[in-house]
Amino acid sequence: MKFNLSNLNPGTKFFFNEDDEKEGSVSLRVCAGDDLRAIRKQSAQDKVEYRRGSRIEYKKVNEEVENTLLWDFCIVEWEGVLSEETNQPIPCTKENKSLLMGKSPVFSKFVGDKLSILADIEDKEKEDLEKN
């Protein structure tokens, strides 16, 4: 099995229309392991409260920051994502990724469905490796 150590999680391209690849695509990758821990570290703060003489420690997660970082990681790039108003490409930026995932049901469903497929493939590959 070969690995590209400079890019261990490059992303997989999914086309909006399998019959016409010119309509565009989104390259996605699953966030796990060290990358997920790094996102959680950036989006959570350690908090301490005192109640009835007891010290209670917990993490307070800023879900908006966490989601923005997560979508920025999972969506590697896109092609053919256009503005209806100008018919120009929408740049693949952290802000636009978060905007489309948060406000466009069509885009977020497409990405969510494809990420589920990737997760299933990774689970299957892990099972196959454990069997050997």
PyRosetta script that sets phi, psi and omega in degrees:
from pyrosetta import init, pose_from_sequence

init()
pose = pose_from_sequence("MKFNLSNLNPGTKFFFNEDDEKEGSVSLRVCAGDDLRAIRKQSAQDKVEYRRGSRIEYKKVNEEVENTLLWDFCIVEWEGVLSEETNQPIPCTKENKSLLMGKSPVFSKFVGDKLSILADIEDKEKEDLEKN")
pose.set_psi(1, 132.4)
pose.set_omega(1, -177.6)
pose.set_phi(2, -105.7)
pose.set_psi(2, 147.2)
pose.set_omega(2, 178.9)
pose.set_phi(3, -133.5)
pose.set_psi(3, 139.6)
pose.set_omega(3, 173.2)
pose.set_phi(4, -92.5)
pose.set_psi(4, 100.8)
pose.set_omega(4, -174.0)
pose.set_phi(5, -66.7)
pose.set_psi(5, -19.5)
pose.set_omega(5, 178.2)
pose.set_phi(6, -85.4)
pose.set_psi(6, -13.0)
pose.set_omega(6, 178.3)
pose.set_phi(7, -152.1)
pose.set_psi(7, 81.2)
pose.set_omega(7, -175.4)
pose.set_phi(8, -75.7)
pose.set_psi(8, -15.5)
pose.set_omega(8, -177.5)
pose.set_phi(9, -140.1)
pose.set_psi(9, 72.8)
pose.set_omega(9, -170.6)
pose.set_phi(10, -74.4)
pose.set_psi(10, -23.7)
pose.set_omega(10, -176.3)
pose.set_phi(11, 105.1)
pose.set_psi(11, 156.6)
pose.set_omega(11, 179.8)
pose.set_phi(12, -123.6)
pose.set_psi(12, 134.4)
pose.set_omega(12, -177.1)
pose.set_phi(13, -86.0)
pose.set_psi(13, 129.7)
pose.set_omega(13, 175.3)
pose.set_phi(14, -120.2)
pose.set_psi(14, 129.9)
pose.set_omega(14, -178.3)
pose.set_phi(15, -90.7)
pose.set_psi(15, 142.2)
pose.set_omega(15, 176.9)
pose.set_phi(16, -63.7)
pose.set_psi(16, -34.6)
pose.set_omega(16, 179.3)
pose.set_phi(17, -136.0)
pose.set_psi(17, 108.0)
pose.set_omega(17, -177.8)
pose.set_phi(18, -61.0)
pose.set_psi(18, -26.7)
pose.set_omega(18, -179.5)
pose.set_phi(19, -80.9)
pose.set_psi(19, -18.5)
pose.set_omega(19, -179.7)
pose.set_phi(20, -141.8)
pose.set_psi(20, 88.1)
pose.set_omega(20, -176.1)
pose.set_phi(21, -62.9)
pose.set_psi(21, -18.2)
pose.set_omega(21, -180.0)
pose.set_phi(22, -68.8)
pose.set_psi(22, -15.7)
pose.set_omega(22, 179.4)
pose.set_phi(23, -72.0)
pose.set_psi(23, -13.7)
pose.set_omega(23, 174.7)
pose.set_phi(24, 120.1)
pose.set_psi(24, 173.0)
pose.set_omega(24, -176.1)
pose.set_phi(25, -156.8)
pose.set_psi(25, 166.9)
pose.set_omega(25, 173.0)
pose.set_phi(26, -132.2)
pose.set_psi(26, 131.2)
pose.set_omega(26, 174.6)
pose.set_phi(27, -96.7)
pose.set_psi(27, 126.4)
pose.set_omega(27, -174.2)
pose.set_phi(28, -126.3)
pose.set_psi(28, 156.4)
pose.set_omega(28, 172.8)
pose.set_phi(29, -145.0)
pose.set_psi(29, 150.7)
pose.set_omega(29, 179.4)
pose.set_phi(30, -82.3)
pose.set_psi(30, 140.1)
pose.set_omega(30, 178.4)
pose.set_phi(31, -99.7)
pose.set_psi(31, 119.9)
pose.set_omega(31, 179.8)
pose.set_phi(32, -152.1)
pose.set_psi(32, 174.0)
pose.set_omega(32, 173.3)
pose.set_phi(33, 60.1)
pose.set_psi(33, -132.4)
pose.set_omega(33, -176.2)
pose.set_phi(34, -61.0)
pose.set_psi(34, -36.5)
pose.set_omega(34, -179.2)
pose.set_phi(35, -65.3)
pose.set_psi(35, -42.6)
pose.set_omega(35, 178.7)
pose.set_phi(36, -66.3)
pose.set_psi(36, -40.8)
pose.set_omega(36, 177.6)
pose.set_phi(37, -62.4)
pose.set_psi(37, -39.2)
pose.set_omega(37, 179.0)
pose.set_phi(38, -64.8)
pose.set_psi(38, -40.5)
pose.set_omega(38, 178.0)
pose.set_phi(39, -65.0)
pose.set_psi(39, -43.6)
pose.set_omega(39, 179.5)
pose.set_phi(40, -64.4)
pose.set_psi(40, -35.9)
pose.set_omega(40, 179.3)
pose.set_phi(41, -66.0)
pose.set_psi(41, -38.0)
pose.set_omega(41, -179.4)
pose.set_phi(42, -75.1)
pose.set_psi(42, -24.3)
pose.set_omega(42, -173.0)
pose.set_phi(43, -105.7)
pose.set_psi(43, 1.6)
pose.set_omega(43, -178.1)
pose.set_phi(44, -126.8)
pose.set_psi(44, 148.4)
pose.set_omega(44, 176.2)
pose.set_phi(45, -122.4)
pose.set_psi(45, 141.6)
pose.set_omega(45, 173.8)
pose.set_phi(46, -74.7)
pose.set_psi(46, 132.1)
pose.set_omega(46, 179.1)
pose.set_phi(47, -124.0)
pose.set_psi(47, 150.9)
pose.set_omega(47, 177.5)
pose.set_phi(48, -133.2)
pose.set_psi(48, 133.0)
pose.set_omega(48, 174.9)
pose.set_phi(49, -129.8)
pose.set_psi(49, 151.9)
pose.set_omega(49, 176.0)
pose.set_phi(50, -115.4)
pose.set_psi(50, 123.4)
pose.set_omega(50, 178.8)
pose.set_phi(51, -132.0)
pose.set_psi(51, 121.7)
pose.set_omega(51, 177.4)
pose.set_phi(52, 50.2)
pose.set_psi(52, 43.1)
pose.set_omega(52, 177.0)
pose.set_phi(53, 81.9)
pose.set_psi(53, 1.1)
pose.set_omega(53, 179.6)
pose.set_phi(54, -105.6)
pose.set_psi(54, 140.3)
pose.set_omega(54, 176.3)
pose.set_phi(55, -92.4)
pose.set_psi(55, 124.7)
pose.set_omega(55, -179.5)
pose.set_phi(56, -118.8)
pose.set_psi(56, 120.7)
pose.set_omega(56, 178.5)
pose.set_phi(57, -106.0)
pose.set_psi(57, 139.0)
pose.set_omega(57, 177.6)
pose.set_phi(58, -156.9)
pose.set_psi(58, 168.6)
pose.set_omega(58, 177.0)
pose.set_phi(59, -104.8)
pose.set_psi(59, 134.9)
pose.set_omega(59, 174.8)
pose.set_phi(60, -107.3)
pose.set_psi(60, 117.3)
pose.set_omega(60, -175.7)
pose.set_phi(61, -95.9)
pose.set_psi(61, 130.8)
pose.set_omega(61, 172.2)
pose.set_phi(62, -89.6)
pose.set_psi(62, 98.1)
pose.set_omega(62, -173.2)
pose.set_phi(63, -63.2)
pose.set_psi(63, -33.0)
pose.set_omega(63, 179.1)
pose.set_phi(64, -64.1)
pose.set_psi(64, -45.3)
pose.set_omega(64, 178.3)
pose.set_phi(65, -65.3)
pose.set_psi(65, -44.6)
pose.set_omega(65, -179.5)
pose.set_phi(66, -59.5)
pose.set_psi(66, -46.6)
pose.set_omega(66, 179.7)
pose.set_phi(67, -63.9)
pose.set_psi(67, -42.3)
pose.set_omega(67, 178.9)
pose.set_phi(68, -60.1)
pose.set_psi(68, -45.6)
pose.set_omega(68, 179.2)
pose.set_phi(69, -66.7)
pose.set_psi(69, -39.7)
pose.set_omega(69, -179.8)
pose.set_phi(70, -65.0)
pose.set_psi(70, -46.8)
pose.set_omega(70, 179.9)
pose.set_phi(71, -67.4)
pose.set_psi(71, -34.6)
pose.set_omega(71, 178.1)
pose.set_phi(72, -64.5)
pose.set_psi(72, -37.0)
pose.set_omega(72, 178.6)
pose.set_phi(73, -73.1)
pose.set_psi(73, -48.0)
pose.set_omega(73, -172.8)
pose.set_phi(74, -69.9)
pose.set_psi(74, -35.7)
pose.set_omega(74, 179.3)
pose.set_phi(75, -92.4)
pose.set_psi(75, 105.4)
pose.set_omega(75, -175.5)
pose.set_phi(76, -77.5)
pose.set_psi(76, -48.5)
pose.set_omega(76, 179.7)
pose.set_phi(77, -163.8)
pose.set_psi(77, 168.4)
pose.set_omega(77, 174.1)
pose.set_phi(78, -146.4)
pose.set_psi(78, 158.8)
pose.set_omega(78, 175.7)
pose.set_phi(79, -136.0)
pose.set_psi(79, 141.6)
pose.set_omega(79, 176.6)
pose.set_phi(80, 79.7)
pose.set_psi(80, 15.8)
pose.set_omega(80, 174.4)
pose.set_phi(81, -92.7)
pose.set_psi(81, 107.5)
pose.set_omega(81, -170.3)
pose.set_phi(82, -116.0)
pose.set_psi(82, 152.4)
pose.set_omega(82, 173.5)
pose.set_phi(83, -79.1)
pose.set_psi(83, 129.8)
pose.set_omega(83, 176.5)
pose.set_phi(84, -63.3)
pose.set_psi(84, -35.4)
pose.set_omega(84, -176.5)
pose.set_phi(85, -68.6)
pose.set_psi(85, -42.7)
pose.set_omega(85, -173.6)
pose.set_phi(86, -111.4)
pose.set_psi(86, -12.4)
pose.set_omega(86, -174.5)
pose.set_phi(87, 60.3)
pose.set_psi(87, 21.9)
pose.set_omega(87, 178.5)
pose.set_phi(88, -100.7)
pose.set_psi(88, 154.0)
pose.set_omega(88, 178.2)
pose.set_phi(89, -60.7)
pose.set_psi(89, 138.9)
pose.set_omega(89, 173.2)
pose.set_phi(90, -87.1)
pose.set_psi(90, 122.7)
pose.set_omega(90, -179.0)
pose.set_phi(91, -60.5)
pose.set_psi(91, 143.5)
pose.set_omega(91, 179.8)
pose.set_phi(92, -85.8)
pose.set_psi(92, 77.8)
pose.set_omega(92, -179.7)
pose.set_phi(93, -109.6)
pose.set_psi(93, 165.3)
pose.set_omega(93, 177.8)
pose.set_phi(94, -56.9)
pose.set_psi(94, -43.0)
pose.set_omega(94, -178.3)
pose.set_phi(95, -65.9)
pose.set_psi(95, -43.1)
pose.set_omega(95, -179.3)
pose.set_phi(96, -70.4)
pose.set_psi(96, -34.5)
pose.set_omega(96, 176.0)
pose.set_phi(97, -61.9)
pose.set_psi(97, -47.8)
pose.set_omega(97, -179.4)
pose.set_phi(98, -64.7)
pose.set_psi(98, -40.6)
pose.set_omega(98, 179.4)
pose.set_phi(99, -62.3)
pose.set_psi(99, -48.9)
pose.set_omega(99, -178.9)
pose.set_phi(100, -66.3)
pose.set_psi(100, -39.8)
pose.set_omega(100, 179.7)
pose.set_phi(101, -69.0)
pose.set_psi(101, -32.0)
pose.set_omega(101, -177.7)
pose.set_phi(102, -87.6)
pose.set_psi(102, -25.1)
pose.set_omega(102, -172.5)
pose.set_phi(103, -119.5)
pose.set_psi(103, -15.6)
pose.set_omega(103, -178.0)
pose.set_phi(104, -109.8)
pose.set_psi(104, 104.3)
pose.set_omega(104, 179.5)
pose.set_phi(105, -59.7)
pose.set_psi(105, -35.7)
pose.set_omega(105, -179.0)
pose.set_phi(106, -65.5)
pose.set_psi(106, -48.8)
pose.set_omega(106, -178.7)
pose.set_phi(107, -66.0)
pose.set_psi(107, -46.5)
pose.set_omega(107, -177.1)
pose.set_phi(108, -65.6)
pose.set_psi(108, -34.9)
pose.set_omega(108, 176.9)
pose.set_phi(109, -67.4)
pose.set_psi(109, -43.0)
pose.set_omega(109, 178.3)
pose.set_phi(110, -58.6)
pose.set_psi(110, -50.3)
pose.set_omega(110, -178.9)
pose.set_phi(111, -63.9)
pose.set_psi(111, -45.5)
pose.set_omega(111, 179.5)
pose.set_phi(112, -59.7)
pose.set_psi(112, -44.0)
pose.set_omega(112, 178.7)
pose.set_phi(113, -61.7)
pose.set_psi(113, -43.1)
pose.set_omega(113, -178.0)
pose.set_phi(114, -71.0)
pose.set_psi(114, -35.7)
pose.set_omega(114, 176.0)
pose.set_phi(115, -65.9)
pose.set_psi(115, -34.0)
pose.set_omega(115, 175.8)
pose.set_phi(116, -63.9)
pose.set_psi(116, -41.0)
pose.set_omega(116, 177.4)
pose.set_phi(117, -61.2)
pose.set_psi(117, -46.1)
pose.set_omega(117, 179.1)
pose.set_phi(118, -61.2)
pose.set_psi(118, -42.5)
pose.set_omega(118, 179.8)
pose.set_phi(119, -63.1)
pose.set_psi(119, -40.8)
pose.set_omega(119, 178.1)
pose.set_phi(120, -63.7)
pose.set_psi(120, -41.1)
pose.set_omega(120, 178.8)
pose.set_phi(121, -63.3)
pose.set_psi(121, -44.0)
pose.set_omega(121, 179.4)
pose.set_phi(122, -64.2)
pose.set_psi(122, -39.9)
pose.set_omega(122, 177.2)
pose.set_phi(123, -62.0)
pose.set_psi(123, -42.8)
pose.set_omega(123, 179.9)
pose.set_phi(124, -63.8)
pose.set_psi(124, -44.4)
pose.set_omega(124, 178.9)
pose.set_phi(125, -62.9)
pose.set_psi(125, -38.7)
pose.set_omega(125, 178.5)
pose.set_phi(126, -64.6)
pose.set_psi(126, -43.7)
pose.set_omega(126, 177.4)
pose.set_phi(127, -60.1)
pose.set_psi(127, -44.6)
pose.set_omega(127, -179.2)
pose.set_phi(128, -62.5)
pose.set_psi(128, -39.7)
pose.set_omega(128, 178.8)
pose.set_phi(129, -67.4)
pose.set_psi(129, -37.8)
pose.set_omega(129, -179.9)
pose.set_phi(130, -68.3)
pose.set_psi(130, -30.0)
pose.set_omega(130, 178.6)
pose.set_phi(131, -69.4)
pose.set_psi(131, -31.8)
pose.set_omega(131, -177.2)
pose.set_phi(132, -82.8)
pose.dump_pdb("model.pdb")
